Amino acid sequence: MNELIQRSEQYTLENVRLETGFLYREGQVIGTDTALFSITVTDGKIQEIRPAQTGDGKGPFNANGKLALPAFRDMHIHLDKTLYGLPWKAVFPKNRTVKDMIAREQEIIPELLNTSVERAEKLIMLLQGYGTHFARTHFNVDPTSGTKSLEHLLRALEHVKASFGAELVAFPQHGLYYTDSTGLMREIAAWDKVDFIGGLDPYSIDGSIEKPIDFTVQLALDNKKGIDIHLHEGGESGAKTIHYLIDKVLENPELQGRTFISHAFALGYMAPKDLQYTAERLAAAKVGIASSVPLRNMLMPLPQLRKAGVEVLIGNDNVQDHWGTFGSGNMLQKANLAAQLYGYETEFDLSRSLYYATNGKLPLDDKGNRTWPKVGDEASFLLVDASCSAEAVSRISAVDGLLHKGNIVKWRNSPPIQFA
């Protein structure tokens, strides 16, 4: 394994551009004010932030005025199932239902497991090149994979532990009962490295809403885990599943703030009144939504969910795998797509769209007060070739540097570190 560019003991980044406030005209935000600073990092934390001074830039880490932004977080991805690193292959035109895809996976998983460690590492390096230092990754739990998907993923993450963080979701991709994965799920749920219990379309795959959800909730409670289930179902079954899970979380307050529904396509089909009611219930139960943008022809109501107080997470989901052809690995591109889809074009709205790349962390609050970075913060941030976050989102600006807990992973024109 190659060494990091710089470990986190102590060093200073000079001439770093930080946002300091909004510029206004007639009460409207028309621009973003910035200034240059030097940032000292010690043991993974920001120890000092001071205005840049004449003569700065002589040290080894001169940012040359590049803009610092919070490091990106991909909150829904499948690191274990990427085809990235293999020869190019678009999705097969058949096998488009979830059950078709399960059958397809049962055929190809044994071969894919042979290279899953290396491919996961290559995908992580791709993410790092675009400024991502953390991911919530789902991994398969099914009779074909057994525990190997988890074992291989943990091996890859161990190799990159100094430069990348992750939380893991045990995902019964082939159903809990459709392929009898309950025993495996019980076994894997006890692993310390697993953070969330996943699930998949309980009604269409397992034939019941209540039975799979009850199993998932109890497994999470028994093992003190969170929940993050895939729900592709629209219509009545999708809506009923959302409300049934909300009911279970309200009955078990320890799951509040630790339960998420990935995709939740049913929300995109709801009438405005039903959506408002459901969003209010999600917010009250502190059940979040994890999604991707765009979702084929689906425009998810993410702004309405956020307005209601629902936590919304965004990720790349598939980065060239047998489920989806698209996926660049670039979270800034996701923020840009969200801005385009929801009509965010002003300086203020574009700056707020960075939320989707950083998992909610923004340099300025809505009133223009600098809230990031602060002394004592974890030193996880990136440098982009942009004058402000609004420009970075609009132009999908290039990433020139990446820090993970003080460790410098990428600096200026150097590539991300390589792993043996």
Secondary structure, 3 states (H helix, E strand, C coil): CCCCCECCCEEEEEEEEEEEEEEEECCEEEEEEEEEEEEEEECCEEEEEEECCCCCCCCCCECCCCEEEECEEEEEECCCCCCCCCCCCCCCCCCCCHHHHHHHHHHHHHHHHHHHHHHHHHHHHHHHHCCEEEEEEEEECCCCCCCHHHHHHHHHHHHCCCCCEEEEEEECCCCCCCCCCHHHHHHHHCCCCCCEEEEECHHHHHCCCHHHHHHHHHHHHHHCCEEEEEECCCHHHHHHHHHHHHHHHHHCHHHCCCEEEEECCHHHHCCHHHHHHHHHHHHHHCEEEEECCCECCECCCHHHHHHCCCCEEECCECCCCCCCCCCCCCHHHHHHHHHHHCCCCCHHHHHHHCHHHHCCCCCECCCCCECCCCCCCECCEEEECCCCHHHHHHHCCCEEEEEECCEEEEECCCCCCCCC
